Amino acid sequence: MKLRLAAASLLAITLAVTVAFACGPDLPWAAFTHQRHPDTPLVPYAGGQLGVLQPTYARSYLVVAYRWLSGVPLTKDEQSAAVDMWRRRSEAWWSGPAAEESAPAEWMAARAQLAGLPPVPEVLLSHVREGSYTLSQPAGLESFRAATRVLNQRLAAENARSASLRAWALAQDTVFAIVAGEDLSLADSPAVRTDPDRLYQLAAVAFHRGAYGDAEPAFRLLAAGPGARMKPWCAYMAVRCVVRAAQESESDSEPSTVDRAAFERADRELAAILADAAQRDAHAAARRLQGFVAFRLRPVARLGELSRALRQNDPNFGQDVWDFALLLDGVTGEPDSPGVLAAGKDALVTAAAADELADWVLTFQRGPDAFPRALVRWRVQRSLPWLVAALACAPAGAREVSELLDAAAGVAPVSPAFATIGSHRARLLAARGDVPGARRALDSALARPALPVGSRNALLAQRAALAADMAALLADLPRAPANILYGGDVSTEPTPLLAWEGAEPDSARAALLARRHRAECFDADGAALFNRALPLSRWQEAAESAALPARLRRELALAGWTRAVLLADSARAAAFAVQARALEPSLAADLAEWERATTAGARAFAAALLIGRRPGMQPFVNSGLERLEPLDRLDDYRDNWWASRDIVMRGEYGVPVGEAATGATFRDAIESAPPAPAFLTPAERAAAASQMASLARAQAAPGWLGDRILAFARSHPRDPRVPEALHRLVRAVRLGASDERGAAQAREAFQLLHKRYPGNAWTRRTKSWGV
């Protein structure tokens, strides 16, 4: 039901951020192991707590991993820059500006010093609240800072009641609103053009409206003349005009090519700015723009420059990682890769293969196809990054596995690679038949301090697959969601309980959000084992086991009873009823009525009435979160009872995400039954297969209910429970998964109600049978 959104790679210096979302309800779902990014918050990962690295991570995360694996830890400044870069890449439009973006607040505080100045215009306040400057105009925050500097300089030289200063400040409010997209105008006349500060404002408005031919000469005039307070920025802004105009000409050309002359001119002018100490205020911004120009003009050389910078302490780490990842997208031809570069893809591919960092990232991501290259690189360098890549890419049957396993055994537990190496050691040892050795490797990895929750889940899934008995399996199945999410998995921070100011608390969703980091859920592998590989006898054992939390035992008891009823296994259903009554007391009366039934027809009717009263009853367990609504409440999104396919292939709110690096499947739509646990006896395997075959032939809930309710209603017309049962059948057909046969059953139930029980309260509530 959800669409996962990949975080688009965008150049912060020139491109506007646009995020598209599908319409639909925001339903919470549990992420156990993130595929595109590590656990959130990302500060521990930036600090070297890498956990189990996944090849599906966005490349910026793998660049950070390489630094830690290569023994060059990120400095505190680099860690902060990395986290800020990840936040900016994934920030959703509704989240607003980050708390640390203080530039607008600083402007407003400085502005408040002007006596008698009107309040900040609401149109400007709304853009600040909504984050327009961080999203539509990446340079907007720097504009606030520059304006604040000018205001403070003028305050020091002029009276706070200066009419010209107050007029300039009001005009600056208008500039900010125009930059954010408002259709406003700024007064322009020969008189105001004698004021360098107003001339700069007019040039800025022209720039942000795309009138680069007007803005560039204005900035150059200010750069050449005396008296402009923004003079250090004027030459830089003139170069930005050149770059923007060149980009627009590219977008108008077919096919697109880089405007080499314009970019080379910009490159020369930026070098001059950086060589001029008088323009040092603009040096940081000029250096970023210089990097972008090099990115477009000399992408092959820029790839090498970025790689060398990123492999050591880099003062421009955040932007450099972003640009480097974009260039790698150009190597592999990702949909979001930059479309206009001076060098073609073949040149980038050759350069990436020869570059240490680029080659490691791409090799690690390619998997088994890249094993020969990873092995050669490791044998030449004997470095930790290439050992990790070789292990991750190694096919289970490769003859070189022994050599890699011997090297992996020597990696210390304190190494940032330890969890990743432990995961792949276990994978390769298990494939060779050394299950005890694989479990020891996993035990060691799981014992590592500060292991991220998502990595713990990946390792537990591996260990569960190697369980020697039911007790060992149950110990590894309860999992804690790494995060509870609404919408796509692009968030770099935990999902807040209330995403919008003034929103009312939702107790049901609050309870679900509380599951984060609590080991009270089945991941996809656990749900698949119960739903498709374990016989009901093992369900019962699990429902009675103290190894599982009460929430999971309750879910097993309810689903186990329903499944046993569908399979007509009265003895097993009776056993589940004991647990169900204890764990869900609201069922006690209906279960007692079911147990008192003396004939097969009466018992079938009692079971159908119990299920009809509770849309949340299902013959399977869910991975992740429980149903939003209580058992006896209809779900607005039609998660009511079950469809026939649900019995054997069940997913909860969320999306499939493929395989993790460990080979374990997480939140996947299961197309084939998972491997049966090795400890199952042949008789248990046969029982599980027989039960699955019977369930595969079972009807969806409305049809199953209809057969039993209608049969009982025909033969027991005086039973006082019949009107309610007929009403609930109609409701199940209308709001559950039904078909033409279900529609016919609903019509018969409706007709029986109104013919036999015209004055009954249940009849009055049943106003239509139409699906």
Secondary structure, 3 states (H helix, E strand, C coil): CCCCCCCCCCCCCCCCCCCCCCCCCCCEEEECCCCCCCCCCCHHHHCCCCCCCCCCCCHHHHHHHHHHHCCCCCCHHHHHHHHHHHHHHHCCHHHCCCCCCCHHHHHHHHHCCCCCCCCCCHHHHHHHHHCHHHHCCCCHHHHHHHHHHHHHHHHHHCCCCCHHHHHHHHHHHHHHHHHCCCCCCCCCCCCHHHCHHHHHHHHHHHHHCCCHHHHHHHHHHHHHCCCCCCHHHHHHHHHHHHHHHHHHHHHHCCCCCCCHHHHHHHHHHHHHHHHCHHHHHHHHHHHHHHHHHHHHHCHHHHHHHHHHHHCCCCCCHHHHHHHHHHHHHHHHCCCCCCCCCCCCHHHHHHHHHHCHHHHHHHHHHHHHHHHHHHHHHHHHHCCHHHHHHHHHHCCCCCCCHHHHHHHHCCCCCCCCCHHHHHHHHHHHHHHCCCHHHHHHHHHHHHCCCCCCHHHHHHHHHHHHCCCCCHHHHHHHCEECCCEEEECCCCCCCCCCCCCCCCCCCCHHHHHHHCCCCCCCEECHHHHHHHHHCCCHHHHHHHHCCCCCCHHHHHHHHHHHHHHHHHCCCHHHHHHHHHHHHHHCHHHHHHHHHHHHCCCHHHHHHHHHHHHHCCCCCCCCCCCCCCCCCCCCCCCCCCCCCCCCHHHCCCCCCCCCCCECCCCCECCCCCCCCCCCCCCCCHHHHHHHHHHHHHHHCCCCHHHHHHHHHHHHHHHCCCCCCHHHHHHHHHHHHHHCCCCHHHHHHHHHHHHHHHHHCCCCHHHHHCCCCCC
